[in-house]
């Protein structure tokens, strides 16, 4: 998770908290709302790792290296 993302969400959550009248005990609510806004604006928070190894290539490799019965 990037620092820019966390900083943006933190600032936005604070803005949402202030707009809501600074209510006690709703910090997670504002954080989740800000996080959702980030995802809507900038895309998913986590991207899956780019791995060249597909399941098909693993299965093919197993088949090639498996001893014959």
C-alpha positions as CSV (number, residue, x, y, z in Angstrom):
1,X,0.0,0.0,0.0
2,X,1.5,3.3,-1.0
3,X,2.1,6.3,1.2
4,X,0.3,8.6,-1.2
5,X,-2.8,6.5,-1.1
6,X,-2.8,6.4,2.7
7,X,-2.2,10.1,3.0
8,X,-5.0,10.9,0.5
9,X,-7.4,8.6,2.3
10,X,-6.4,10.0,5.7
11,X,-7.0,13.6,4.5
12,X,-10.3,12.7,2.9
13,X,-11.5,10.7,5.9
14,X,-10.8,13.8,8.1
15,X,-12.8,16.0,5.7
16,X,-15.7,13.5,5.8
17,X,-15.5,13.4,9.6
18,X,-15.6,17.2,9.8
19,X,-18.5,17.4,7.3
20,X,-20.4,14.9,9.5
21,X,-20.1,17.2,12.5
22,X,-17.1,15.4,14.1
23,X,-19.0,12.5,15.5
24,X,-17.3,10.2,18.1
25,X,-16.6,6.6,17.2
26,X,-17.2,6.7,13.5
27,X,-13.6,6.9,12.3
28,X,-13.7,3.6,10.5
29,X,-16.8,4.6,8.7
30,X,-15.1,7.7,7.3
31,X,-12.0,5.7,6.5
32,X,-13.9,3.1,4.5
33,X,-15.9,5.8,2.7
34,X,-12.6,7.6,1.8
35,X,-11.0,4.3,0.7
36,X,-14.0,3.6,-1.5
37,X,-13.7,7.1,-3.1
38,X,-10.0,6.4,-3.7
39,X,-10.9,3.1,-5.5
40,X,-13.6,4.8,-7.6
41,X,-11.2,7.6,-8.5
42,X,-7.9,5.8,-9.0
43,X,-8.8,2.1,-9.3
44,X,-8.3,-1.0,-7.2
45,X,-6.1,-0.7,-4.1
46,X,-4.3,-4.0,-4.6
47,X,-3.2,-5.4,-7.9
48,X,-2.4,-9.1,-8.1
49,X,1.3,-9.9,-8.5
50,X,2.4,-10.3,-12.1
51,X,3.5,-13.9,-12.3
52,X,4.5,-15.5,-15.6
53,X,3.7,-18.9,-14.2
54,X,0.2,-20.0,-15.2
55,X,-1.5,-23.1,-13.9
56,X,-1.3,-24.6,-17.4
57,X,2.4,-24.2,-17.6
58,X,2.8,-25.8,-14.1
59,X,0.6,-28.7,-15.2
60,X,2.6,-29.1,-18.4
61,X,5.9,-29.1,-16.5
62,X,4.6,-31.8,-14.1
63,X,3.5,-33.9,-17.0
64,X,6.9,-33.6,-18.7
65,X,8.9,-34.4,-15.5
66,X,6.6,-37.1,-14.1
67,X,8.1,-40.6,-14.2
68,X,6.2,-43.1,-16.5
69,X,4.2,-45.7,-14.7
